[in-house]
């Protein structure tokens, strides 16, 4: 499909060049007739027009290549970002443990029910590092380096699986919500974005359970997610 798109783009560009050349020659001929240019003046005019068109075309190509290079750089950045996540053994361990809880395969299931709290044995440092990864994404989005559109398919589930998990909330977010302003802001933006593009989550999914706005009072939540507040 990509090859077919490139072929179409080349065909359109070739056709455009032919049309531009034909237009330039036609306009030059009309000017020659109207102003009664000599052959020498006519060719000088034709050369000048071609030079001007060539300059404009070169500028267009340069701008197009600059845009393409930015897209390539962003794609490479996302690839490296994803690689840093999937190759982190601590992230993988935490992700698998949280996914087991969602799937009902947590080895501490009965004990958790009796204790009325999640008893996963994940170090708090690992949880903090996992959240810091997404805080960084949130800051990159606020600085317009990345967009939710770009990262949604790749990182949304990983983010909400953790942020909406009972364990992460009980161990880190609920005790000190003010330390996770960037997480609160990113979660709010991400939920709003997914609603806006029509990604309606299933009831009981990681996107709808234990949303952060249920962890604090309304006034505190509004303060945490307000624009311009960073931590």
C-alpha positions as CSV (number, residue, x, y, z in Angstrom):
1,X,0.0,0.0,0.0
2,X,2.8,2.4,0.8
3,X,4.5,1.5,-2.5
4,X,1.3,2.3,-4.3
5,X,1.0,5.6,-2.5
6,X,4.5,6.6,-3.5
7,X,3.8,5.7,-7.2
8,X,0.7,7.9,-7.1
9,X,2.6,10.8,-5.6
10,X,5.3,10.5,-8.2
11,X,2.7,10.4,-11.0
12,X,1.0,13.5,-9.6
13,X,4.3,15.3,-9.3
14,X,5.3,14.4,-12.9
15,X,1.9,15.6,-14.2
16,X,2.2,18.8,-12.2
17,X,5.6,19.5,-13.7
18,X,4.3,18.9,-17.2
19,X,1.3,21.2,-16.6
20,X,3.6,24.0,-15.1
21,X,6.0,23.8,-18.1
22,X,3.1,23.9,-20.6
23,X,1.5,26.9,-18.7
24,X,4.8,28.8,-18.6
25,X,5.3,28.4,-22.4
26,X,1.7,29.3,-23.1
27,X,1.9,32.4,-21.0
28,X,5.2,33.4,-22.5
29,X,3.8,33.1,-26.0
30,X,0.8,35.2,-25.1
31,X,3.1,37.9,-23.7
32,X,5.2,37.8,-26.8
33,X,2.2,38.4,-29.0
34,X,0.7,41.0,-26.8
35,X,4.0,43.0,-26.3
36,X,5.5,42.1,-29.6
37,X,8.8,40.8,-28.1
38,X,11.7,39.9,-30.4
39,X,13.0,36.4,-30.4
40,X,15.8,37.3,-28.1
41,X,13.5,39.1,-25.6
42,X,11.1,36.1,-25.8
43,X,13.8,33.6,-24.8
44,X,15.1,35.8,-22.1
45,X,11.6,36.1,-20.7
46,X,11.1,32.4,-21.0
47,X,14.3,31.7,-19.1
48,X,13.4,34.2,-16.4
49,X,10.0,32.6,-15.9
50,X,11.5,29.1,-15.7
51,X,14.1,30.3,-13.2
52,X,11.3,31.8,-11.0
53,X,9.2,28.6,-11.3
54,X,12.3,26.5,-10.5
55,X,12.9,28.5,-7.4
56,X,9.4,28.1,-6.2
57,X,9.4,24.4,-6.9
58,X,12.7,23.9,-5.1
59,X,11.3,25.7,-2.1
60,X,8.2,23.5,-2.2
61,X,10.4,20.4,-2.3
62,X,12.6,21.6,0.5
63,X,9.6,22.2,2.7
64,X,8.1,18.9,1.8
65,X,11.3,17.1,2.7
66,X,11.6,18.9,6.0
67,X,8.1,17.7,6.9
68,X,8.9,14.2,5.9
69,X,12.1,14.3,8.0
70,X,10.1,15.5,11.0
71,X,7.7,12.5,10.6
72,X,10.6,10.1,10.3
73,X,12.2,11.6,13.4
74,X,9.0,11.3,15.4
75,X,8.5,7.7,14.3
76,X,12.0,6.9,15.3
77,X,11.4,8.6,18.7
78,X,8.2,6.6,19.3
79,X,10.0,3.4,18.4
80,X,12.8,4.1,20.9
81,X,10.2,5.1,23.5
82,X,8.3,1.9,23.1
83,X,11.6,-0.1,23.1
84,X,12.6,1.5,26.4
85,X,9.3,0.4,27.9
86,X,9.1,-3.2,26.6
87,X,12.7,-3.9,27.4
88,X,12.4,-2.7,31.0
89,X,12.1,-5.8,33.1
90,X,10.6,-3.9,36.0
91,X,7.8,-2.5,33.8
92,X,7.2,-5.9,32.3
93,X,6.9,-7.5,35.8
94,X,4.5,-4.8,37.0
95,X,2.4,-5.0,33.8
96,X,2.1,-8.8,34.0
97,X,1.1,-8.6,37.7
98,X,-1.6,-5.9,37.1
99,X,-2.9,-7.8,34.0
100,X,-3.2,-11.0,36.1
101,X,-5.4,-9.0,38.6
102,X,-7.6,-7.8,35.7
103,X,-7.8,-11.4,34.4
104,X,-8.7,-12.8,37.8
105,X,-5.4,-14.7,38.0
106,X,-3.8,-12.9,40.9
107,X,-2.2,-15.4,43.3
108,X,-3.2,-13.2,46.2
109,X,-6.9,-13.0,45.2
110,X,-8.5,-14.5,48.3
111,X,-6.1,-12.8,50.7
112,X,-6.8,-9.4,49.0
113,X,-10.5,-9.9,49.5
114,X,-10.1,-10.7,53.1
115,X,-7.7,-7.8,53.7
116,X,-9.8,-5.4,51.6
117,X,-6.7,-4.2,49.9
118,X,-4.3,-5.2,47.1
119,X,-1.4,-7.3,48.4
120,X,0.8,-7.3,45.3
121,X,4.5,-7.4,46.2
122,X,5.7,-4.8,43.8
123,X,8.4,-2.4,45.2
124,X,7.2,1.2,45.5
125,X,10.3,2.3,43.5
126,X,9.1,0.2,40.5
127,X,5.6,1.8,40.7
128,X,7.2,5.3,40.9
129,X,9.4,4.6,37.8
130,X,6.4,3.2,35.9
131,X,4.4,6.3,36.6
132,X,7.3,8.6,35.9
133,X,7.5,7.1,32.4
134,X,4.0,8.3,31.7
135,X,4.5,11.6,33.5
136,X,7.3,12.2,30.9
137,X,4.8,11.4,28.1
138,X,2.4,13.9,29.6
139,X,4.9,16.7,29.7
140,X,5.9,16.0,26.1
141,X,2.3,16.3,25.1
142,X,1.9,19.6,27.0
143,X,5.0,20.9,25.2
144,X,3.5,19.8,21.8
145,X,6.4,17.3,21.2
146,X,3.9,14.4,21.1
147,X,0.1,14.2,20.7
148,X,-2.4,11.8,22.2
149,X,-3.4,10.8,18.7
150,X,0.1,9.5,18.1
151,X,0.6,7.6,21.4
152,X,-3.0,6.4,22.0
153,X,-2.9,3.0,20.4
154,X,0.5,2.3,21.6
155,X,0.4,3.3,25.3
156,X,-3.2,3.9,26.4
157,X,-3.9,0.4,27.8
158,X,-0.5,0.3,29.6
159,X,-1.3,3.7,31.2
160,X,-4.8,3.0,32.4
161,X,-4.0,-0.5,33.5
162,X,-1.6,1.0,36.1
163,X,-3.2,4.3,36.9
164,X,-6.7,2.7,37.5
165,X,-5.4,-0.3,39.4
166,X,-6.2,-0.7,43.0
167,X,-2.6,-1.5,43.9
168,X,-1.1,1.6,42.3
169,X,-3.7,3.9,43.7
170,X,-3.4,2.5,47.3
171,X,0.4,2.4,47.3
172,X,1.2,5.7,45.6
173,X,-1.6,8.0,44.4
174,X,-4.1,8.1,47.3
175,X,-1.5,8.8,50.0
176,X,0.0,11.7,48.1
177,X,-2.1,12.8,45.2
178,X,-0.4,16.2,45.0
179,X,2.8,14.4,43.9
180,X,1.1,13.1,40.8
181,X,-0.3,16.2,39.3
182,X,1.0,15.2,35.9
183,X,-0.7,11.8,36.1
184,X,-4.0,13.4,37.0
185,X,-3.7,15.9,34.1
186,X,-2.8,13.2,31.6
187,X,-5.5,10.9,32.7
188,X,-8.2,13.6,32.3
189,X,-6.9,14.7,28.9
190,X,-6.6,11.1,27.7
191,X,-10.1,10.2,28.8
192,X,-11.5,13.3,27.2
193,X,-9.6,12.6,24.0
194,X,-10.9,9.0,23.7
195,X,-14.4,10.2,24.3
196,X,-14.0,12.8,21.6
197,X,-12.9,10.4,19.0
198,X,-15.6,7.9,19.8
199,X,-13.6,5.2,21.7
200,X,-16.3,4.4,24.1
201,X,-14.9,2.0,26.8
202,X,-16.7,-1.1,28.0
203,X,-18.2,-0.9,31.5
204,X,-15.8,-2.5,33.9
205,X,-12.7,-2.1,31.7
206,X,-9.5,-0.5,32.9
207,X,-10.6,2.7,31.3
208,X,-13.7,3.1,33.4
209,X,-12.9,1.6,36.8
210,X,-11.4,3.6,39.7
211,X,-11.0,6.8,37.7
212,X,-8.8,9.3,39.5
213,X,-11.6,11.8,40.1
214,X,-13.2,9.3,42.5
215,X,-10.1,9.3,44.7
216,X,-10.3,12.9,46.0
217,X,-12.9,15.5,46.6
218,X,-14.2,17.6,43.7
219,X,-12.3,20.8,44.7
220,X,-9.0,18.9,45.1
221,X,-9.5,17.2,41.8
222,X,-10.2,20.5,40.0
223,X,-7.0,21.9,41.5
224,X,-5.0,18.9,40.4
225,X,-6.1,19.0,36.8
226,X,-6.2,22.7,36.2
227,X,-4.3,24.1,33.3
228,X,-0.8,25.5,33.9
229,X,-0.2,23.4,37.0
230,X,2.8,21.1,36.7
231,X,4.7,19.0,39.2
